[in-house]
Amino acid sequence: MVSGAELRALRESQGLSREQVAYRGGPGLRATQIYRWETGKQPLDAMSMLVALAKGLDVPLSRLLQLPETSGASARMKQLCDIEETAHRLAEDASDEAWELFLEQMSSAVRAAKEHTAGREKHRKRSKL
């Protein structure tokens, strides 16, 4: 995940204030939150905030997560991030019905990934016994 210093550098490289990023990111994002993340006073650990921040900075979500181009779980997470980015593009151009369908599909993909991860974790725990 991107560090607070990297987050600040990214924002400043675009010539954006915290207020501008918050406005562009949507109603759930506040300039004070961005300050706390940049200074390390609060961890940036909520996916919804990461999505809003990526939108506010106009960068791919995978950039904030700093996901490597590898196989396995990282590749699945990158795929989900790509789906999320596409959803944001659709939100600006698609009908409400298309948007809802896409979000439903994305939620399903996230649930499947979580179930897969949980199943693997159970298998690992049983193997250790």
C-alpha positions as CSV (number, residue, x, y, z in Angstrom):
1,M,0.0,0.0,0.0
2,V,1.1,3.5,-0.7
3,S,2.7,5.3,2.3
4,G,1.6,8.7,3.6
5,A,4.6,10.4,2.2
6,E,4.0,8.8,-1.2
7,L,0.4,9.8,-1.1
8,R,1.3,13.4,-0.4
9,A,3.9,13.4,-3.2
10,L,1.4,12.0,-5.6
11,R,-1.2,14.6,-4.7
12,E,1.4,17.5,-4.9
13,S,2.8,16.2,-8.2
14,Q,-0.7,16.9,-9.6
15,G,-0.9,20.3,-8.1
16,L,-3.9,19.4,-6.0
17,S,-4.9,20.5,-2.5
18,R,-6.3,18.1,0.0
19,E,-9.7,19.9,-0.4
20,Q,-9.6,19.4,-4.2
21,V,-8.9,15.7,-3.9
22,A,-11.7,15.3,-1.3
23,Y,-14.1,17.1,-3.6
24,R,-13.2,15.0,-6.6
25,G,-13.3,11.8,-4.5
26,G,-16.9,12.2,-3.4
27,P,-19.0,13.0,-0.4
28,G,-17.4,10.4,1.9
29,L,-13.9,11.8,1.6
30,R,-12.7,14.7,3.7
31,A,-9.5,16.8,3.5
32,T,-8.9,16.2,7.2
33,Q,-8.8,12.4,6.5
34,I,-6.3,12.9,3.7
35,Y,-4.1,15.0,6.1
36,R,-4.2,12.2,8.7
37,W,-3.3,9.5,6.1
38,E,-0.5,11.6,4.7
39,T,1.0,12.3,8.1
40,G,0.6,8.7,9.3
41,K,-1.8,9.7,12.1
42,Q,-4.4,7.3,10.8
43,P,-4.1,4.2,8.7
44,L,-5.6,4.1,5.3
45,D,-7.2,0.7,5.5
46,A,-10.8,1.0,4.3
47,M,-11.4,-0.1,0.8
48,S,-14.2,2.5,0.3
49,M,-11.8,5.3,1.2
50,L,-9.1,3.9,-1.1
51,V,-11.6,3.9,-4.0
52,A,-12.6,7.5,-3.2
53,L,-9.0,8.6,-2.9
54,A,-8.1,6.9,-6.2
55,K,-11.0,8.7,-7.8
56,G,-10.0,12.0,-6.2
57,L,-6.4,11.6,-7.5
58,D,-7.5,10.2,-10.8
59,V,-5.2,7.2,-10.5
60,P,-5.9,3.5,-10.8
61,L,-6.8,1.9,-7.5
62,S,-3.9,-0.6,-8.1
63,R,-1.5,2.4,-7.9
64,L,-2.5,3.1,-4.3
65,L,-2.4,-0.5,-3.4
66,Q,1.0,-0.9,-5.3
67,L,0.1,-4.3,-6.5
68,P,2.9,-6.2,-8.3
69,E,2.3,-7.8,-11.6
70,T,2.4,-11.4,-10.3
71,S,0.2,-14.5,-10.3
72,G,-1.9,-15.8,-7.5
73,A,-3.7,-13.7,-5.0
74,S,-2.1,-10.5,-6.0
75,A,-3.2,-11.0,-9.6
76,R,-6.8,-11.7,-8.5
77,M,-6.7,-8.5,-6.3
78,K,-5.4,-6.5,-9.3
79,Q,-8.2,-7.9,-11.4
80,L,-10.7,-6.8,-8.8
81,C,-9.1,-3.4,-8.8
82,D,-9.4,-3.2,-12.5
83,I,-13.1,-4.1,-12.3
84,E,-13.6,-1.4,-9.7
85,E,-11.9,1.2,-12.0
86,T,-14.2,0.2,-14.8
87,A,-17.2,0.6,-12.6
88,H,-16.2,4.2,-11.8
89,R,-15.9,4.9,-15.6
90,L,-19.4,3.3,-16.1
91,A,-20.9,5.4,-13.3
92,E,-20.3,8.5,-15.4
93,D,-21.7,7.2,-18.7
94,A,-24.1,4.3,-18.0
95,S,-27.7,4.1,-17.0
96,D,-28.6,3.3,-13.4
97,E,-29.6,-0.3,-14.3
98,A,-26.3,-1.0,-16.0
99,W,-24.4,0.5,-13.1
100,E,-26.4,-1.6,-10.5
101,L,-25.8,-4.8,-12.6
102,F,-22.1,-4.1,-12.8
103,L,-21.8,-3.5,-9.0
104,E,-23.7,-6.7,-8.4
105,Q,-21.2,-8.6,-10.6
106,M,-18.3,-7.0,-8.9
107,S,-19.6,-7.8,-5.4
108,S,-20.1,-11.4,-6.5
109,A,-16.5,-11.5,-7.7
110,V,-15.2,-10.1,-4.4
111,R,-17.3,-12.6,-2.4
112,A,-15.9,-15.5,-4.6
113,A,-12.3,-14.2,-4.0
114,K,-12.9,-14.0,-0.2
115,E,-14.4,-17.5,-0.1
116,H,-11.4,-18.8,-2.1
117,T,-9.0,-17.2,0.3
118,A,-10.9,-18.4,3.3
119,G,-10.9,-21.9,1.9
120,R,-7.2,-21.9,1.3
121,E,-6.6,-20.6,4.8
122,K,-8.7,-23.4,6.3
123,H,-6.7,-25.9,4.2
124,R,-3.4,-24.5,5.5
125,K,-4.6,-24.7,9.1
126,R,-5.7,-28.3,8.7
127,S,-2.4,-29.2,7.0
128,K,-0.4,-27.9,10.0
129,L,-2.3,-30.1,12.4
